[in-house]
Amino acid sequence: MSDDSFELYDLKVEVVCPPGERILCGAKEGDYFTLQGEMLYLPPGQGISFYSLSAVLPLLAAKQRKTHKHDWISSDGACPDQIASRY
């Protein structure tokens, strides 16, 4: 690649729930969406919470690129509603 080019990774973002916890945003364990370039795709018949999506959108562009191994963005994300996650 030339110095002014870059590579975007395609992503699969999947709902994973810690054992014994509940999901309160309407998602189910295993729900997912894919990001191919700039296009976001959901499986047929599956929805996504507007609030959950708005929380993860700023992270996706960073996750599509190579990051330093010590960059905090390289780890997993978490539920945006930490209060609801406790119930």
N, C-alpha and C positions, 0 to 999 in steps of 0.2 A: 504494500500500500504506500502511496505517496504521503508526504508529511501533512497534507491538508485533508486526508481522508480518515474515516473512522468506520468501525463496524458496530452495528446494533444487534444485540441478541434478541431473539424471540423469547417471550416469557410465558410460562404457565403459572398462574397465581391460584393457589388452592387453599380452601378452608381446612384448617387443622385445629382440632379442639383438644386441649389437655384432658386426660382421663378424669372423670368426675365433675367436669365443668359443663355449663350449659351455654348455648349460643342464643342470644336474644335479638339478633338483628334480622331474623328471617332466613338466615343461611342454614345450610345443613353441612355436616362433615362431608368432605369430598367435593362440594360445589367448587367450581373453578371458572376462570376465564383465561383466554390467551391473548397475548399482545404480539402481533406480527407487524414489525415496523411501527407505523403509527396507528394501525387499526386494531381495535379491541373487539373480540368475539366472545359471545356467550353460547353455550350449547343450546339447542332448540328447547324451548319451554322453561328454561332456567332464568330467573331474574336475579337482580342484585340490589341491595339497599343503596339508595342514593347517598346516604351519609357514609356508609362504608366505602363506597367508590370514591367519594370526594376526599376521604382521609388517605387513601392509598395512591391516588393519582400523582401527587408531587414526587413520590418515591420511584415511580415506574421508569421515568426517563433516566434516572441515575442507575437503576438496576439493569438497564439495557446496555450499559457500557462497562468496560473493564474498570475495576476499582482496585485501590491498594488493599492488601490483605488486612491492614489494621483500620481501614475506614469503617466507621460504625454502620454505614448503610449496607455493608456486605452481610450483615446478620439478618435474621428473620424479623418480620414486622409483627405487630400485635393489634388486637382489637382496639378501635379508636374510642370505644365506650368503656373505660376502665371501671366506672361505678357499676354499670349494669353487669359487667363480667363477674362481679363478686357475688351476685345473687343466684 
